[in-house]
Amino acid sequence: MKTMTCRQLGGPCDHQLSAETADQVIKDQDRHLKQAMKDGDATHEQAREAMKNRWKHPKQSMDWYSGTKKAFAALPED
């Protein structure tokens, strides 16, 4: 299990997300951003929009995805 923060994934806060894989932590970040917006937390709006729009630009999205996977892999186990 490894932990990344919302901020490490491009968000505005230090909410911790723990998962076994980078893919799972990315999915958890997406859920966190959705919930923050649903709760009226406007500070997460920019990160949520970036997450939603990321896949409209395949090159940029793959760069972000590859970087996130590398950052996750470099983390120590919890």
NORFENQUI-V266250 format. One line per field, one symbol per residue. burial: I if it has 24 or more other ideal C-beta (glycine too) atoms within 12 Angstrom, else O. A space follows every 50 residues. Layout:
burial: ???
This chain:
burial: OIIIIIOIIIIIOOIOIOIOOIOOIIOIIIOIIOOIOOOOOOOIOOIIOO IOOIOOOOOOOOOIIOOIOOOIOOIOOO
